[in-house]
Amino acid sequence: MKPLIIGMGPAKSHPTNAWHPAAVSTANLCYLISGDPSKLSMLDSHFKAIDLNQNWHREEGHDWDSIWENDAEETLRMLIAAQELGRGRKVFLLGEQVTNFTFGFLRRKDCTLAAQGWRQLAKCLGYRLCIQDKEASVGKSLGYYDFVAIPVWHPRILTTLEAKMPPGWQQKMMNALRSAGGLQPMKFKRPHSQNLLLRREKTTPADQQFPIW
């Protein structure tokens, strides 16, 4: 079973098409995996990528995209029902919102990780989530799940100059992705292509405003 990558939702430029080849996050994720923003084929060959939101969503009055809770819950329930979150599968959670929502949905509400998973967990390292855990969500018929959640930075950060990141985060994320996808180690090189650099966004998403260590 290929590793799963879970993002938040489609881009505003392609609101109903998750992981569109022309979307910023798609190109950046491809670059973090292969060093080439156009290699969507490599992403498709070695990973399965989905979003929590089926369509682009932004809460009224907010400057950045956000999780649509009903949609996201339906997505996670669908993954569990389809046995997509079992057998120790590696699942990459892109960014703070996706990480916190996933942990919050599957952990008891009084569990620290349910509210602060992103801040509490080391990035690019796995954390086992399973229904047998004493901190698993209770009072819901979620079904069987047993997978390795791996919080990683949102690929959008690659071309967001305002984001303050720990040194070497790109190499760390590339190593984690390539290892999970069965790819040989590769040295990360800063993007020189103007095609990638011109994709910078003018604003910094809410989960990237502060240093993430």
VMD Tcl script that draws the C-alpha trace (Angstrom):
set ca {
  {0.00 0.00 0.00}
  {1.47 3.34 -1.06}
  {2.03 6.01 1.61}
  {-0.87 8.45 1.90}
  {-0.47 12.24 1.81}
  {-3.30 14.28 3.31}
  {-3.63 17.99 2.54}
  {-6.26 20.48 3.62}
  {-8.13 21.28 0.43}
  {-7.94 22.27 -3.24}
  {-6.35 25.59 -4.14}
  {-8.47 28.67 -4.71}
  {-7.29 28.66 -8.33}
  {-8.69 25.14 -8.81}
  {-11.43 24.95 -6.16}
  {-12.87 21.56 -7.09}
  {-9.72 19.79 -8.24}
  {-7.42 18.53 -5.49}
  {-3.72 18.35 -6.34}
  {-4.12 20.06 -9.69}
  {-0.76 20.09 -11.57}
  {-0.82 23.90 -11.78}
  {-1.52 24.44 -8.07}
  {1.28 25.89 -5.94}
  {1.23 23.17 -3.30}
  {1.27 20.40 -5.92}
  {4.32 21.82 -7.66}
  {6.09 22.42 -4.35}
  {5.33 18.92 -3.08}
  {6.66 17.44 -6.32}
  {9.81 19.51 -5.86}
  {10.23 18.32 -2.26}
  {9.94 14.72 -3.45}
  {11.88 14.80 -6.70}
  {13.58 18.17 -7.15}
  {11.32 18.83 -10.14}
  {8.01 20.75 -9.73}
  {6.54 19.16 -12.85}
  {7.01 15.52 -11.83}
  {3.43 14.81 -10.84}
  {3.91 11.32 -12.27}
  {6.41 10.52 -9.51}
  {3.93 11.69 -6.89}
  {1.22 9.52 -8.40}
  {3.51 6.50 -8.77}
  {4.82 6.42 -5.21}
  {2.08 8.06 -3.12}
  {-1.64 8.56 -2.87}
  {-2.54 12.22 -2.24}
  {-5.94 13.43 -1.04}
  {-7.41 16.46 0.75}
  {-9.67 16.66 3.79}
  {-11.88 19.22 2.03}
  {-13.45 18.13 -1.23}
  {-13.65 21.76 -2.39}
  {-11.73 24.95 -1.68}
  {-12.91 26.49 1.58}
  {-12.18 29.70 3.46}
  {-14.14 30.87 6.48}
  {-15.77 34.24 6.00}
  {-13.61 37.04 7.33}
  {-10.41 34.95 7.30}
  {-7.36 35.57 5.12}
  {-6.34 31.93 4.67}
  {-7.90 28.66 3.67}
  {-9.44 26.56 6.40}
  {-10.75 23.10 7.13}
  {-14.45 22.54 6.56}
  {-15.16 20.33 9.55}
  {-18.08 18.32 8.15}
  {-16.20 17.61 4.95}
  {-13.02 16.67 6.77}
  {-14.82 14.30 9.15}
  {-16.52 12.61 6.21}
  {-13.15 12.16 4.50}
  {-11.57 10.53 7.55}
  {-14.58 8.27 8.09}
  {-14.45 7.26 4.43}
  {-10.75 6.42 4.72}
  {-11.38 4.29 7.80}
  {-14.38 2.52 6.24}
  {-12.35 1.78 3.11}
  {-9.54 0.36 5.28}
  {-7.18 3.02 3.96}
  {-5.91 3.75 7.48}
  {-4.74 0.30 8.50}
  {-1.84 -2.14 8.45}
  {0.61 0.46 9.74}
  {0.32 2.59 6.61}
  {2.45 5.73 6.62}
  {0.27 8.84 6.38}
  {1.81 12.29 5.88}
  {-0.20 15.14 7.41}
  {0.56 18.45 5.70}
  {0.71 21.38 8.10}
  {-0.75 22.40 11.42}
  {-4.45 22.43 10.56}
  {-4.46 18.97 9.00}
  {-2.34 17.52 11.80}
  {-4.45 18.98 14.60}
  {-7.74 18.05 12.97}
  {-6.69 14.46 12.37}
  {-5.37 13.99 15.90}
  {-8.37 15.82 17.34}
  {-10.80 13.57 15.49}
  {-9.08 10.32 16.47}
  {-7.95 11.17 20.02}
  {-10.02 11.82 23.13}
  {-10.69 15.52 23.62}
  {-8.82 15.55 26.94}
  {-5.71 14.19 25.24}
  {-3.02 16.86 24.78}
  {-2.33 15.74 21.22}
  {-5.98 16.23 20.31}
  {-5.54 19.99 20.50}
  {-1.80 20.52 20.13}
  {-0.53 17.68 18.00}
  {1.41 19.98 15.70}
  {3.21 21.79 18.51}
  {3.83 18.65 20.56}
  {5.16 16.27 17.91}
  {8.48 16.22 16.12}
  {8.14 16.75 12.38}
  {8.88 14.04 9.82}
  {8.70 11.32 12.47}
  {5.90 8.80 12.81}
  {3.32 8.50 15.58}
  {1.13 5.40 15.70}
  {-2.61 6.03 15.82}
  {-4.81 3.02 16.49}
  {-8.26 2.33 17.90}
  {-6.79 0.11 20.65}
  {-4.84 3.01 22.16}
  {-6.11 4.21 25.54}
  {-6.22 7.75 24.16}
  {-8.24 6.78 21.11}
  {-11.49 8.67 20.63}
  {-14.33 7.16 22.64}
  {-18.09 7.53 22.26}
  {-17.92 7.27 18.44}
  {-18.18 4.31 16.13}
  {-15.15 5.26 14.09}
  {-14.21 1.77 13.07}
  {-10.79 0.12 12.92}
  {-7.69 2.17 12.23}
  {-4.01 1.55 12.79}
  {-1.57 3.76 10.92}
  {1.57 5.85 11.35}
  {0.84 9.57 11.24}
  {3.77 11.72 10.11}
  {3.34 15.50 10.58}
  {5.28 17.45 7.96}
  {5.40 21.07 6.90}
  {2.97 22.33 4.30}
  {4.71 22.34 0.89}
  {3.41 25.86 0.27}
  {6.15 27.08 2.62}
  {8.80 26.21 0.03}
  {7.98 29.38 -1.91}
  {6.71 31.56 0.92}
  {9.63 33.77 1.82}
  {7.92 35.16 4.92}
  {7.83 31.76 6.62}
  {10.44 31.22 9.35}
  {11.60 27.66 9.26}
  {14.20 25.54 11.06}
  {17.44 25.08 9.09}
  {17.46 22.05 6.85}
  {13.71 21.44 6.95}
  {13.56 20.85 3.20}
  {16.13 18.04 3.33}
  {14.42 16.50 6.35}
  {11.06 16.48 4.60}
  {12.55 15.18 1.35}
  {14.26 12.36 3.26}
  {11.02 11.34 4.99}
  {8.96 11.39 1.79}
  {11.48 9.57 -0.38}
  {12.15 6.92 2.25}
  {8.43 6.20 2.68}
  {7.95 6.09 -1.10}
  {10.78 3.60 -1.59}
  {13.00 6.13 -3.37}
  {16.76 6.44 -3.04}
  {18.15 9.30 -0.90}
  {18.65 12.57 -2.74}
  {20.28 15.86 -1.81}
  {17.86 18.77 -1.72}
  {18.84 21.72 -3.89}
  {17.29 25.12 -3.53}
  {14.99 25.89 -6.49}
  {16.64 27.99 -9.18}
  {13.78 27.83 -11.66}
  {11.86 31.08 -11.92}
  {8.82 28.99 -12.76}
  {8.82 27.75 -9.18}
  {9.99 30.92 -7.48}
  {7.31 33.01 -9.17}
  {4.69 30.87 -7.43}
  {5.33 32.62 -4.08}
  {2.23 33.67 -2.24}
  {1.91 37.17 -0.83}
  {0.49 36.04 2.50}
  {1.63 33.47 5.01}
  {-0.89 30.80 6.06}
  {-1.96 30.75 9.70}
  {0.07 27.63 10.49}
  {3.25 29.24 9.11}
  {3.26 32.66 10.83}
  {5.60 31.64 13.63}
  {8.85 29.65 13.82}
  {8.11 25.89 13.74}
  {10.75 23.87 15.53}
}
mol new
graphics top color blue
foreach p $ca { graphics top sphere $p radius 0.5 }
foreach p [lrange $ca 0 end-1] q [lrange $ca 1 end] { graphics top cylinder $p $q radius 0.2 }
display resetview
